[in-house]
Amino acid sequence: MTMKNTRGNLRTKKMHIRKSALLFILFLAATITCRAQNGTYDKYPFINEDIDSIHYTGDALKSFFVKLKELKEGKRKNVVIVHLGDSHLQADFFSGMIRQHLQRDFGNGGRGLIFPYRVAGSNEPLNYHSSSTGTWKGRRCVLPTPAYIPIGVSGFGLRTDDSSSTLKISVRSNDSLNYGFNHMLLLHDAGPHCFDWVVYTSRNLKDSVVINDSAARWSSATDTVSFIDTMQVLNMYVRQRDTSKFEESVFGMVLTNNQPGIIYNTIGANGARNADYTHSVYFIQQMAALHPDLVIVSLGTNEAYAKNYSTPDFENDMDTLYTNIKQVAPDADFLYTTPNDSYRAHRYKNPDVAEAAAAIKRTAEKHNAAYWDFYHIMGGFGSMQKWYLKHLSQRDRVHFTVGGYTIQANLFYEALHKAIKNGLDRLAP
């Protein structure tokens, strides 16, 4: 490598660092706004705040409400939420703000599911940072290759065949929520050729535990690790026990703190559709390991974006995913959110989003689930242009800015908070 290339790479790296720092500052500012807003949207007349509510009938969310009541009364340690989606969730702006709201109201049980997206070559949330040494290869659920890397519950897979490989993840806390952890559920591959894992359990990196892999057949493994100290940094590496071991995969880690409260797990993969999770080999098996009490499904953007969108296919894919999750989490309640209005190719209004939103409402009603109709709350057909003109949408008119995701999160939580209050009131003796 020439000196010129070296300097160029250093400049690029510094630019990425500055960009990440700026985004993190914006995210912190947005979380403050998220806490401070009083629910008025006078500057945005296209937002239909009067219809901002969670729709459900009968006992659609009763199990979730009962568990929240038990949590408040000290009869239950944690309530676990899994929020499943696409690129709107992978960056964790929308879901991250909801996590903060819920944990401030009901207690902080920990950061929940994380995945080293950056090591896998993708974007990751700003409230943690992953890094590595050695050689790693990643795969996202929407991609057919590398086919030898299986996909887990995070919608990703990450594999190494380098016996010197390490992983490091640093979690970031904010002004009132400490995401330090003392417990981890590790989701990884198991098989006759898999490396062992070594996890440091103290801040001084002197104490560690070894996760031995002696599986005779390939499968997904879940192992728990308790830490001596409350950690902000996770350090782990693979260990080659003998020459028959030559690879290992990781699908995510669930970080918790042994405190009562909400554990809010976000699952997001850029470009993901319902069918991508259904076809992921370890998705359902590892979903069972999360033990969700509430599953929030925020999918449909990518199905509706496709020019060959088909409502029957979309509904069938939603039904399949619902049925598969229900098989491993029969007591979980479901809450669907409709996708936001979006444009095709940055400039063409997309009428199929309205069709997808209607299909999601039908699916929710069919399965006695709840739904939140963000499509109409945000303004309906063509409204993304109005959000763009207010600097709430990115140029692609598919994704929001941090400010846009802040408003979306506020609207969702205001609706959810009302539903929870009503649900808890009905449970009161």
N, C-alpha and C positions, 0 to 999 in steps of 0.2 A: 504494500500500500504506500502511495506517495505521501509526502508531507501535506500537499495540497488536499488530497482526499481525507487525510486525518483531520485537518482543520475543518473541512466541510462537514465531516461527521460530527465533530464536536459542536459546531454551530447548530446543526440539526438537532442534536441531543439537547442543547441548551434551549432551543426554541420549544421543544416538546416539554421540557421542564417548566418553562415560563407559562406555556399554554395550560398545563395541568394545574399549576399554582393559581392562575387566573380563574380557571373553571372552579377550582375548589373555593376560592374567595366568593365567586358568584353564587355557588351552591350554599355557602354559609349565609350569605346575605338573603338568599331566597328562603332558607329555613327560618330566619328571623321574621321575614315577611309572612311566612306561612303561619307563624305563631301570632303575629300581630294583627292580621286581617280580621275584620269583624264580619265578614260575609257579604259586604256590599260590593256591587260591581257596576257602579253608576257610570264609570268611564267606558264600559263595554256593553252598550245597549243590546248588542246581538246575543248576549248570554241570557238564556231563559231561566233565571234563578227561581222563578215561581214553580217550575216543574222539577226542581232538583230534589229527588227523593229516591229511596230504594223501594222497588216494587216487589211485593211478595204476598202470598196468601197463605192462610192456615198456619201450619207449623214449619214453613220453609226454613226459617232461621231459629226455630225454638231451641234446638240442641246447642247452637252457638250461644244464644242468650243465657241458657241455663249454666253453661260452663263459665261465662263471664261473671255471672252472679256468684257462682262457687268461688271463683278467683277473688272477687271483692270480699267475700266472707271468710277467706282464709282456708276454705275447704279443698282448694285445688291449687297446685303449685304453678302450673303454666297453662296457657291457651295457645295453641299452635295454629298459625295461619300460613298457608301456602298461596302465593300470588303468582300465577302462571301467565306468561305472555311472550312478547316478541322484542323488537328493538326498543319499544317504548319503556320496557322494563329492564333490559340489560344494563342500561346506564344508571338505573335506580333513582332517577330524579323523582318521578311520580310515586313509585312504590316506597322510596326512602322517606318521603315526607309523610306518607300515611303511617309508616312504621313509627316515626317520631311522635305523631299525634297519639296513636294507640298506646305507645309505651309511656308517654307522659300521663295518660289517663288511667292506665291499668297496670303499670309497672314494666320494668325493663328486664326481660328474661335473657337478653343477649342479642348479638348481631344476627344469628341464624345462619342460613346457608350462604356460603361464599364459594367462588370458583376462581382460580388464577387465570382470568381471561387474558391478562397482558402476556403471560407466559405462553398462552395458546395463540398469540398473535392477534388479539381482538381488544376492543375497548372494555374497560371495567369501571365499576362505580368509584366515586371519589372518596368514599369513606373507608377504603382500604387500598393497599398497594401490594402487588405481587411481583416477585423477582425470582431468578433462578440461576443456577450454574449447571453446566453440562448441556446435553442435547435433548430438547423436548420437541414434540410435534403435537399440534392440536387439530381437532376436527369439530366443526359445528354441525348440528343436526340437519341443517338444510343442504349440506354438501355430501356428495356420494363418496368423496375421497378425503383422506386416505382410508380405504374401506377396512383396513386392519385395526383401526382405532374404534372401539365401541363407544356408544353414546350413553351417558347416564342421565340422572334426574335433572341436572343443571342444563341439559340441552347441548352439552359439550363433552368431549373426552380429551384427555391429555396423556400422552405416552412417552416413555423414555426407554432406550436400550443402552443407556450410558450408566455404568455402575458408579460413576462419580457425581451423579446428578443430585442437586439439592433444590428445595423450595423454601421460600421465605415470604411470609405475608404479614404486613403491618396494618393493624386496624387503627382507624382514627375515630376519636370521640368528638362530640360537640359540646356546647356549653352546659348541657344538663343531662346528657345521656352518655354514660361511660360504657364503651363496648369492650372493655377488658374481659377476658374469659379465663375460666379455669376448668373447662370441660370441652372436649371435641368429639364429635362423631365423624370418623373418616370413612368416606365412600371411595372404594378402590377396587381394582381387579384382583381376582384370586385364580390361581392355576399353577400347574406344575413347573412353569418356567418363570414365575414372578419373583422379583426381588422382595426382600423384607423392607419394612419401613422403620426408621429410627426417628423418634420424636423427642426433642428437648422439652423437659417439663419444668425447668426453672430458668429464671432470667440470666443466671450466670453461665448457662450452657454447660454445666457440669453434671446435671442429672438428666436422664433420658430413659425412655422405654422403647422396647423393640416389639414391633408387630410382625410376628413370624408368619410367613405364608407357606403352609404345607398342604394346600388343597390339591387333590388328585385330579380334579376336573375344573374347567374354566367356569367361572361364575362371578357374580358381584359380591363383594364382601363389605361388611360394616364393622368397624372396630371403634371402641370408645377409649379415650385417653383422659385421665384426670391429671391436672397440673398441680405442682407443689405451690407455685406462686400464681397470683393473678397476672395474666400475660397480656401484653399489647402486641407482641410479636411472636409469630409461630415460625419455628425453625425445624425442618425435617429433611432427611436425606434417605436415599435408597441404599441398601446393603446387599451385596452379592454373597450369599452364604456359600455357594459352590458354583462350579461352571455350568451346572444344569439350569441356573437362574440367569436370565438375560434380558428381562423386560418388566415393566410395571406401568399401570395406568391409574390415574386418579380422576374422580368425577365430582369432587367437591368436599367441603368440610362444613359441619354445622357447629358454630361456636356459641357456647352458652356460658352463663355465669353462676348457675346454681341459685339464682334469686327468683322469687315469685314474679310473674308478669307475662307479658306477651312475647312469644318468639315468632318473628315475622320473616318467613323465608321467601325470597324473591327468586323466581326462575324466569330468565329471559334470554332469548337468542335472536340475534338480528335475522330478520327474514322468516321467522318461524311461523308455521301454520299448525293447526290441530293435528294433521296427519303426521307431521314431522316428529312430534312427541310420541304418537301412537307407535310409530315404526322404530323408535329408539330402543335398543335391545334391553337396556337396564332401567329404563325410565319408570315403569310401573313397579318393579321390584324395589327400587330405591325410594319411590314415593311412599311405599308402605313403611319404610324406616323413618320417615319424617313424622308419622302419626298426626296428620292434619285434623284439626277440628273445624276449620273453615277453608274451603278452596275458592279463591277468587280467580276467575278465568277472564283474561283480557286479550283475546285473540280475534282475528277477523280482518285486520288491516291488510295482511298480505294475500289472503284469499280474495278479498274484494279488489285489490290492486291489479290482479291478473286479468288480462283481456278475455280469457276463457272462463271467467267466473261462472260457477254453477251453483245455484241455491240448493238443489237436492244433494249435490256432492258435499257442500259445506255442512248442511244439516246432518248428513250421514257421518261425516268426520267428527262433528261435535258429539253426536250420540255415542260413537265408538270410544272417544276419549273419556266421556263421562262414565260410561259403563265400566271401562277398565280401571279408572281411579276408584269408583265405588266398590269394586271387588276387593281392593286392598285397604280401603278406608271407608267402610260401610256407615260409620257414624258421622262422617264429615258432612256439613252443610255446604251448599254451592251458591256462589254469587257471581253472576255474569256481568260484565260491562260491555257495552257496545263500543265499536271503534269510533274514533273521531272522523269527521269529514276530512277528505284528502283529495288531492289532485293526481292525475296520471301525467307523467312526464313533466311535472312542475307547472303545467298550465291548463290542463283539460279537467274540467269538473267530472267527478266520477259518480254516476248515479247508482253504481253497484254497492256503494257503502250503505245506502239506505236499505237496499235489499238484504244485505248482510245483517244490519241492525235488526230488521224485522225478523229474520231467521233466528237470531240469538234470543229475542224475546219469546218466540214460539218454543224454542228449545228449553228455555228456563221454565216456562209454564208447563211444558210436557213433563219435565222431571221434578216438578214441585220445588223449583229453585228460585232464588231471588235474582233480580237484575237491576242495573243502573243504566239508564238510557242517556249516556253522555252525548251521543250523536245529536239528539234533538235539544239537549240542554245547551250545547255549545252554539246552536244556531241552525243546525240542519244543513241541507244541500247548499254547497257553495260558501259556507261560512268560514272555511279555512282562509280564504282570501282576506276576510275582515280581521281575523286573528293576525295574519301576516302584516297587514297595514298598521297594526298596533304593536308590532315587534314581538308578538307572542308565538309566531310560527317561523320555522326555518324556511329557506328559499325553496326547498323541495315541496313545501306545502303538504307534507306528510307528518313530519316531526315538529315538536314544539321547541321553543327556546326554554331556558331555565324558568323565565317568568311565566311562560305558558303552562309548563308542567306544574308550577306552583299553584296557579289558578285551578288547574284540573284537580290537583290533590286536595285543595281547599274545598272545592265543590263536592268531591267524593266524600271527604270526611264529614262535611256538614250533613250530607244525606245519611251517611252511616251512623253518625252520632245521634241523629234524630231517631233512626230505626232502633238503635241500641237502647236509648232512653225509653222509648215506647215499649220495647220488648221486656226490659227489666221492670218497668212499672206494672206490666201485666203479670209478671211472675211474683210481684210483692204479695205477701200474705194479707 
